[in-house]
């Protein structure tokens, strides 16, 4: 046998890379570790990954930025009095 056989860890890393997986390291609170593991398992499971992605994107994806004009146009104005009084105030001698 010429050369060295690849260590099993290197084989595993190469195999997961070929399948399109990457390693991600996150720091979470101890009580959330199990939940994060379950989310990662759901995302890597072919039977559950589509539903998990859709659920996570719906909840955590950033919405596209809204212009101020669009934001004001969509504001609920029911019950708000927008009429201004025409009283110019008091007379001022300059």
Backbone as ProteinMPNN parsed JSONL, in Angstrom:
{"seq_chain_A": "XXXXXXXXXXXXXXXXXXXXXXXXXXXXXXXXXXXXXXXXXXXXXXXXXXXXXXXXXXXXXXXXXXXXXXXXXXXXXXXXXXXXXXXXXXXXXX", "coords_chain_A": {"N_chain_A": [[0.842, -1.16, 0.0], [0.73, 2.055, -1.01], [1.49, 5.224, 0.303], [-0.594, 6.957, 2.702], [-3.604, 5.945, 4.293], [-6.619, 7.813, 4.255], [-7.564, 9.538, 7.18], [-10.419, 8.731, 9.237], [-11.943, 10.942, 10.043], [-11.299, 12.914, 8.153], [-12.348, 11.668, 5.891], [-15.058, 11.684, 6.57], [-15.562, 14.474, 6.667], [-15.091, 15.171, 3.975], [-17.094, 13.701, 2.735], [-19.479, 14.847, 3.794], [-19.172, 17.41, 2.8], [-19.377, 16.966, 0.047], [-22.052, 16.311, -0.045], [-23.174, 18.748, 0.287], [-23.211, 20.018, 2.734], [-22.263, 22.247, 5.378], [-20.188, 23.153, 8.142], [-21.398, 24.746, 11.001], [-20.937, 26.891, 13.661], [-22.395, 27.894, 16.64], [-23.167, 29.967, 19.443], [-25.203, 29.43, 22.106], [-27.631, 29.762, 24.74], [-27.605, 27.447, 27.475], [-30.062, 26.149, 27.941], [-31.227, 26.355, 25.461], [-29.827, 24.796, 23.719], [-30.642, 22.15, 23.03], [-32.919, 22.707, 21.512], [-31.82, 24.106, 19.335], [-30.31, 22.07, 18.24], [-32.377, 20.364, 17.434], [-33.605, 21.932, 15.474], [-31.506, 22.079, 13.609], [-31.351, 19.368, 12.962], [-33.842, 18.995, 11.752], [-33.532, 20.61, 9.504], [-31.588, 19.208, 8.122], [-32.763, 16.826, 7.508], [-34.158, 15.145, 4.855], [-36.926, 14.655, 4.632], [-38.158, 16.537, 6.228], [-37.03, 19.012, 5.702], [-37.956, 20.987, 3.822], [-40.375, 21.971, 4.897], [-39.419, 22.909, 7.347], [-37.607, 24.933, 6.55], [-39.387, 26.707, 5.275], [-41.045, 27.457, 7.411], [-39.164, 28.679, 9.151], [-38.173, 30.752, 7.512], [-40.496, 32.228, 7.093], [-40.939, 33.177, 9.659], [-38.509, 34.416, 10.497], [-37.201, 35.699, 8.381], [-36.068, 38.716, 6.898], [-38.182, 41.378, 6.111], [-38.754, 43.113, 3.017], [-37.379, 46.412, 2.626], [-39.438, 49.223, 3.411], [-40.644, 52.128, 1.898], [-40.841, 55.494, 3.179], [-42.994, 56.878, 2.196], [-44.741, 54.825, 1.355], [-45.141, 53.647, 3.824], [-46.479, 55.673, 5.253], [-48.745, 55.871, 3.628], [-49.969, 53.462, 4.147], [-50.717, 53.681, 6.748], [-53.065, 53.478, 9.415], [-55.641, 55.743, 9.501], [-58.069, 56.169, 10.589], [-60.371, 57.852, 12.614], [-58.674, 59.901, 13.305], [-58.23, 63.326, 13.546], [-57.499, 65.372, 10.988], [-57.765, 67.96, 10.217], [-56.693, 71.301, 10.16], [-56.763, 74.195, 12.154], [-57.602, 77.422, 10.915], [-56.669, 79.58, 12.212], [-54.425, 82.122, 12.487], [-53.002, 82.742, 14.732], [-51.738, 85.013, 17.208], [-51.485, 88.591, 16.759], [-48.453, 90.176, 15.945], [-46.335, 92.802, 16.733], [-43.771, 94.136, 14.907]], "CA_chain_A": [[0.0, 0.0, 0.0], [1.532, 3.254, -1.127], [0.87, 6.379, 0.933], [-1.387, 6.737, 3.914], [-5.056, 5.972, 4.141], [-7.21, 9.023, 4.853], [-8.213, 9.305, 8.472], [-11.872, 8.666, 9.123], [-12.501, 12.284, 10.167], [-11.148, 13.564, 6.85], [-13.336, 11.029, 5.011], [-16.376, 12.185, 6.947], [-15.66, 15.866, 6.23], [-15.198, 15.179, 2.512], [-18.413, 13.166, 2.377], [-20.509, 15.84, 4.096], [-18.994, 18.527, 1.869], [-19.941, 16.547, -1.243], [-23.514, 16.332, 0.084], [-23.612, 20.139, 0.352], [-23.303, 20.476, 4.116], [-21.151, 23.009, 5.952], [-20.21, 23.173, 9.607], [-21.736, 26.044, 11.56], [-20.806, 26.902, 15.118], [-23.145, 28.981, 17.263], [-23.195, 29.976, 20.903], [-26.558, 29.654, 22.613], [-27.789, 29.44, 26.162], [-27.642, 26.008, 27.732], [-31.42, 25.613, 27.8], [-31.623, 26.405, 24.049], [-28.966, 23.912, 22.927], [-31.444, 21.059, 22.467], [-33.794, 23.269, 20.479], [-31.0, 24.392, 18.152], [-29.984, 20.762, 17.643], [-33.583, 19.869, 16.757], [-33.766, 22.729, 14.249], [-30.478, 21.612, 12.667], [-31.742, 18.031, 12.504], [-34.969, 19.141, 10.825], [-33.026, 21.18, 8.253], [-30.771, 18.226, 7.401], [-33.597, 15.665, 7.193], [-34.858, 15.394, 3.582], [-38.381, 14.582, 4.774], [-38.668, 17.699, 6.965], [-36.286, 20.244, 5.443], [-38.74, 22.009, 3.109], [-41.307, 22.575, 5.847], [-38.64, 23.645, 8.347], [-37.126, 26.165, 5.906], [-40.523, 27.596, 5.054], [-41.447, 27.96, 8.714], [-38.131, 29.594, 9.644], [-38.141, 31.958, 6.665], [-41.709, 33.009, 7.356], [-40.842, 33.808, 10.978], [-37.292, 35.168, 10.768], [-36.655, 36.407, 7.223], [-36.307, 40.15, 6.934], [-39.085, 41.857, 5.082], [-38.106, 44.131, 2.204], [-37.549, 47.749, 3.199], [-40.621, 49.96, 2.977], [-40.358, 53.556, 1.833], [-41.654, 56.297, 4.097], [-44.248, 57.209, 1.516], [-45.593, 53.643, 1.435], [-45.479, 53.46, 5.221], [-47.521, 56.649, 5.583], [-49.957, 55.543, 2.875], [-50.615, 52.289, 4.743], [-51.03, 53.952, 8.156], [-54.498, 53.602, 9.69], [-55.953, 57.12, 9.877], [-59.453, 56.251, 11.058], [-60.554, 58.482, 13.911], [-57.69, 60.953, 13.537], [-58.663, 64.599, 12.971], [-56.388, 65.941, 10.245], [-58.068, 69.349, 9.854], [-55.984, 72.319, 10.928], [-57.516, 75.447, 12.287], [-57.051, 78.493, 10.084], [-56.307, 80.679, 13.103], [-52.985, 82.392, 12.32], [-52.384, 83.045, 16.015], [-51.866, 86.389, 17.646], [-50.777, 89.616, 15.988], [-47.155, 90.519, 16.516], [-45.751, 94.04, 16.236], [-42.34, 94.021, 14.688]], "C_chain_A": [[0.893, 1.231, 0.0], [0.786, 4.416, -0.492], [0.072, 5.975, 2.162], [-2.867, 6.741, 3.593], [-5.575, 7.23, 4.825], [-7.789, 8.683, 6.214], [-9.735, 9.384, 8.332], [-12.516, 10.045, 9.251], [-12.412, 13.033, 8.838], [-12.137, 12.983, 5.846], [-14.732, 11.57, 5.288], [-16.571, 13.62, 6.47], [-15.833, 15.966, 4.714], [-16.574, 14.707, 2.069], [-19.505, 14.197, 2.649], [-20.386, 17.052, 3.178], [-19.574, 18.186, 0.497], [-21.463, 16.571, -1.214], [-24.061, 17.749, 0.236], [-23.762, 20.691, 1.758], [-22.07, 21.289, 4.49], [-21.297, 22.988, 7.467], [-20.466, 24.598, 10.068], [-21.624, 25.94, 13.072], [-21.546, 28.113, 15.655], [-23.032, 28.853, 18.777], [-24.608, 30.325, 21.338], [-26.575, 29.33, 24.099], [-27.972, 27.937, 26.324], [-29.029, 25.418, 27.505], [-31.909, 25.616, 26.348], [-30.843, 25.431, 23.175], [-29.759, 22.778, 22.273], [-32.345, 21.527, 21.341], [-33.014, 23.544, 19.196], [-30.601, 23.09, 17.457], [-31.183, 20.191, 16.878], [-33.835, 20.626, 15.456], [-32.763, 22.27, 13.2], [-30.827, 20.234, 12.119], [-32.89, 18.112, 11.504], [-34.498, 19.699, 9.484], [-32.187, 20.18, 7.461], [-31.549, 16.975, 7.01], [-34.378, 15.938, 5.905], [-36.383, 15.394, 3.697], [-38.957, 15.843, 5.425], [-38.049, 19.026, 6.547], [-37.11, 21.328, 4.749], [-39.685, 22.732, 4.063], [-40.565, 23.415, 6.894], [-38.125, 24.962, 7.773], [-38.255, 27.178, 5.748], [-40.963, 28.236, 6.367], [-40.44, 28.99, 9.249], [-38.062, 30.877, 8.822], [-39.347, 32.851, 6.933], [-41.578, 33.775, 8.672], [-39.649, 34.76, 11.101], [-36.703, 35.908, 9.581], [-36.996, 37.886, 7.324], [-37.229, 40.536, 5.791], [-38.37, 42.934, 4.272], [-38.339, 45.511, 2.796], [-38.736, 48.474, 2.583], [-40.272, 51.442, 2.976], [-41.251, 54.31, 2.815], [-43.004, 56.638, 3.481], [-45.226, 56.033, 1.615], [-46.034, 53.389, 2.874], [-46.587, 54.42, 5.645], [-48.837, 56.338, 4.872], [-50.698, 54.366, 3.505], [-51.022, 52.512, 6.192], [-52.54, 54.07, 8.356], [-54.803, 55.001, 10.223], [-57.393, 57.276, 10.352], [-59.493, 56.879, 12.453], [-59.548, 59.577, 14.229], [-58.154, 62.212, 12.814], [-57.46, 65.261, 12.306], [-56.636, 67.384, 9.817], [-57.307, 70.293, 10.775], [-56.858, 73.555, 11.039], [-56.818, 76.525, 11.458], [-56.675, 79.718, 10.908], [-54.803, 80.929, 12.989], [-52.28, 82.69, 13.64], [-52.554, 84.499, 16.365], [-51.09, 87.337, 16.734], [-49.506, 89.98, 16.71], [-46.687, 91.831, 15.902], [-44.252, 93.846, 16.093], [-41.69, 95.369, 14.614]], "O_chain_A": [[1.711, 1.42, 0.901], [-0.413, 4.583, -0.715], [0.072, 4.821, 2.589], [-3.317, 7.471, 2.71], [-5.039, 7.659, 5.847], [-8.435, 7.648, 6.376], [-10.256, 10.025, 7.42], [-13.545, 10.295, 8.623], [-13.36, 13.715, 8.447], [-12.704, 13.719, 5.038], [-15.49, 11.875, 4.367], [-17.625, 13.954, 5.928], [-16.637, 16.763, 4.231], [-17.151, 15.257, 1.131], [-20.377, 14.397, 1.803], [-21.396, 17.657, 2.818], [-20.196, 19.035, -0.141], [-22.099, 16.823, -2.237], [-25.276, 17.938, 0.307], [-24.384, 21.736, 1.946], [-20.974, 21.049, 3.984], [-22.396, 22.825, 7.998], [-19.835, 25.54, 9.589], [-22.153, 25.012, 13.683], [-21.346, 29.23, 15.179], [-22.826, 27.763, 19.311], [-25.14, 31.377, 20.985], [-25.656, 28.709, 24.633], [-28.437, 27.251, 25.414], [-29.166, 24.329, 26.948], [-32.897, 24.954, 26.031], [-31.171, 25.261, 22.001], [-29.564, 22.483, 21.093], [-32.517, 20.833, 20.339], [-33.491, 23.25, 18.1], [-30.56, 23.023, 16.229], [-31.022, 19.607, 15.807], [-34.231, 20.031, 14.454], [-33.119, 22.09, 12.035], [-30.619, 19.966, 10.935], [-32.907, 17.376, 10.517], [-35.01, 19.302, 8.438], [-32.087, 20.299, 6.24], [-31.041, 16.147, 6.254], [-35.181, 16.87, 5.865], [-37.056, 16.076, 2.924], [-40.12, 16.178, 5.198], [-38.505, 20.075, 7.0], [-36.956, 22.503, 5.081], [-39.782, 23.959, 4.04], [-41.023, 24.491, 7.278], [-38.198, 25.996, 8.437], [-38.09, 28.359, 6.053], [-41.225, 29.438, 6.414], [-40.832, 30.047, 9.742], [-37.91, 31.965, 9.377], [-39.229, 34.074, 6.99], [-42.057, 34.903, 8.782], [-39.763, 35.804, 11.744], [-35.771, 36.69, 9.765], [-38.078, 38.257, 7.78], [-37.072, 40.081, 4.658], [-37.473, 43.599, 4.79], [-39.381, 45.758, 3.403], [-39.002, 48.353, 1.388], [-39.681, 51.952, 3.927], [-42.296, 53.807, 3.227], [-44.024, 56.68, 4.17], [-46.402, 56.225, 1.923], [-47.164, 52.967, 3.116], [-47.531, 54.017, 6.325], [-49.913, 56.517, 5.442], [-51.922, 54.282, 3.408], [-51.613, 51.624, 6.807], [-53.221, 54.699, 7.546], [-54.288, 55.398, 11.268], [-57.88, 58.397, 10.501], [-58.746, 56.486, 13.349], [-59.573, 60.129, 15.329], [-58.439, 62.178, 11.617], [-56.513, 65.664, 12.983], [-55.805, 67.973, 9.125], [-57.278, 70.115, 11.993], [-57.597, 73.9, 10.117], [-55.594, 76.527, 11.324], [-56.394, 80.779, 10.351], [-53.998, 80.068, 13.344], [-51.063, 82.874, 13.651], [-53.457, 85.153, 15.844], [-50.164, 86.93, 16.032], [-49.48, 90.083, 17.936], [-46.645, 91.96, 14.678], [-43.562, 93.447, 17.032], [-40.476, 95.46, 14.431]]}, "name": "protein", "num_of_chains": 1, "seq": "XXXXXXXXXXXXXXXXXXXXXXXXXXXXXXXXXXXXXXXXXXXXXXXXXXXXXXXXXXXXXXXXXXXXXXXXXXXXXXXXXXXXXXXXXXXXXX"}
